[in-house]
Amino acid sequence: MLDRAISQPFSYVSTEGPVWRTAAGRRRVVQDERSSHLIVRVSDQVVGAVTWSPGQTPGFFRLNVTSCDDAAWTPRLAELSIGRAMSFLLRAREARRVELLVATYNEVLLDYLATHSAFEIEGVLKDRFFIDGRYWPAVVCCADLAAFPIGERPDGMHREELLRRVRKKTLQDLTVSHDGTSWAV
């Protein structure tokens, strides 16, 4: 599914700008262990992905939106997709800063940024993207981490119960797969 999401070479919604990836290049993206991906689907059709990857600085992440169907993307879909990706990111990692770079021709994400306060616009990079025969600026945005709910985290009791059940199941599996003399409880 991720290969489908990143296979479209030209998109006005993708935050990377026009990218022509060979099959080998797409495999490298899919197999990159540093990046995490959220596949975005509408009515069971893959329309893109939201990807986050760490930078050189601890706690720094870059967020990218990739589209393989620009017509399916709306500011609402961007809000839901970015919100879900941020929730996963913030639950799994210690994030201090999450950046999003948006080209000024990207109307869907500019509408999202204009109607939601989850990202603060910090500046503009001149001539960052080249598309339609001209250079376009990009808007540099930083996520307000408090604006993204990270979802329910299990409390300590739930975690302890889960660990107890995992230990019990592991010992049962080891006892069954062994003759029982060394692993018996």
C-alpha positions, 0 to 999 in steps of 0.5 A, a space after each residue: 500500500 505504501 508503494 502505491 501511496 508514493 508512486 505518483 511522481 507529480 502532486 500539488 498536495 505532496 510536501 516533497 514537491 514533484 518526486 520521480 521515484 524508481 521502483 528501487 527508490 520506492 523500496 528504499 522509502 518503504 524499507 527505511 527503518 528511520 521513517 514511520 508511515 500512516 497510509 491515508 485511505 478514502 473509501 478503501 482507496 489509498 490516496 496517500 500517506 503521512 510520513 514522519 522521520 527523525 532529524 539529526 537533533 534529538 526530539 526533532 521530526 519532519 512530517 511529510 504528506 504524500 499524495 497519489 490522488 490530489 482530488 481526494 485531499 481536502 483540508 478536513 482529510 489533511 486535518 484527520 491524517 496529520 492528527 492521527 500521524 501526530 498522535 502515533 508520533 507523540 505516543 511512540 517518541 519523545 518529540 520536542 519539535 515537529 516541522 512541516 514544510 508546505 509549498 505555497 502552491 499547495 492549496 489543501 495544506 494552506 487551507 488546513 494551516 489557515 483554519 487550524 491553530 495546530 501549526 505555527 508558521 515560522 517563516 518562508 523559504 524563497 524558491 524552495 520548490 520548482 513546479 509548473 516552470 517556476 520556483 515557489 516559496 515554502 512555508 516552514 511550520 512547527 507543530 504546537 505539540 499540545 494541540 494534538 491529543 496523544 490518545 489514551 495511555 494505559 495506566 500503571 495497573 493496566 500495564 502491570 496486568 498486561 505484563 503479568 499476562 505476557 509472562 504467564 503466556 510466555 512460560 506456558 508456551 515454553 513449557 509446552 514446547 519443551 519437555 517440561 523439566 527445565 521450564 516447569 513452573 
